Amino acid sequence: MKRAEIPAELLADVKNYLNITWEDKATDGKIRGLIASGSVYLDGKGGEAMDYETDGEPRTLLFEYVRYMRDGAQDVFENNYLARILAMQNERAVGRHVESAAPSG
C-alpha cells in the first residue's frame, strides 16, 4: 500500500491506537509512512495483499508494527510477534489450499 492510498479511516484508527489525539501534517505523514512500510512488510510475510481495514490478525499486526517502528523498536518486532506472523501465514496457506482443492463447477 502506498502512502497516498492509505484510507483516512485507517490512518485515524492507527492514530487512535497510538493515542495521537492532535492534528498535525508532519505526524500524519510519518504515520502514513509507517503504515505503508508495515503493509509492505506484512504483505510479504503473508504472501499476498492483506486486508488492513477489517478487524483481524493482519490489522492487529499492522497496528503493532507501526507502534514498534514509531518507538524505534523495529529490531524486536518480528521476534515478539513471530508466533502470530506464522499463524497468519498458516491461515493464508490453508485458505489457498482449500480454494485450490474445491471442486469447480
N, C-alpha and C positions, 0 to 999 in steps of 0.2 A: 504494500500500500504506500503510495506516495504522500508526502506531506499535504499537498493540495487536495488530495482525495479523502482525507480524514473527515468523517461526518462530524458536524458541530455537536451532535448529541454524544458521540463517543468521546470527543475532547472534553465536554462538560462532565461526563461521568468519571473520566480519569482524574480530572482536576478535583472533583468532589472526593474521590477516593484518597487523593493526596492531601486533602484539607486545604486546597488552594481556593480561597474564597474571594480573591480580588481579580479584577480585570486588568491585564497588562499584556500588550502585544509581544513583548520580549519573552515573557513567561509562556504565553500561548505558543510562540514559535518554538521554544525549547521543548515543551511537552509534545507538540506535533512531531518534532524530530525524533523524540524518544519513542513515540507510538509507531512511527514509520519504521524505525530501526528494529523495534521489538516485533512488529508484524512480519518483517522480512526474516528475522531470526527464527520465529516460531513457525512460519510457513515452511521454512527449510527443514525444521525438525519434524514437522507433520507430513511433509511430502506433498503438500497441496496448499492452496489458499484457504485460510481458516476464516470462520465467521466470528468476528470480534464484537459484533453488535448484539448478539444473543447470549444470554446467560449460559455459561458452560465452562469447561476446562480451558479452551483457548482464550476466552475473555479473562478468566481469572489469572492465567499465566501472563497475559499481556499486561494487566494491571500491576502484577508483582514485578515483572521485568522493568517496567517504567519506574517503579518505586526504587528498585535496586540501582538502576542506572542513574537516577536523579541523586541518590545518596552516595554515588561513587563506589558502589559495591558490586559492580558487574562481574568481577572476578569470582564471586562466590555464588552467583545466581544459579548456575547450572548444577553445581554440587547440591545446593539446598533444595532444588526443585527437580532433581533427576528422576525420582520415582514418578512424579506427576507428568513429566515430559514423556517418559517411557509409557506410562498408561495412556497418554494421548496418542502416541504413535501406535500402540497396540489397538486402540479403539478404531483408529483410521484404517489400519491394515485389515482388521476383521470386517469393517464396513465395505472395503473394496473387495474382499474375498466373497462376501455374501452377495454383492452386486454381480460379480462375475460368475458365480455359481447358480444364480437364479435362472430358472428356465425362461426362455424367451418365447413370446407369442402368447 
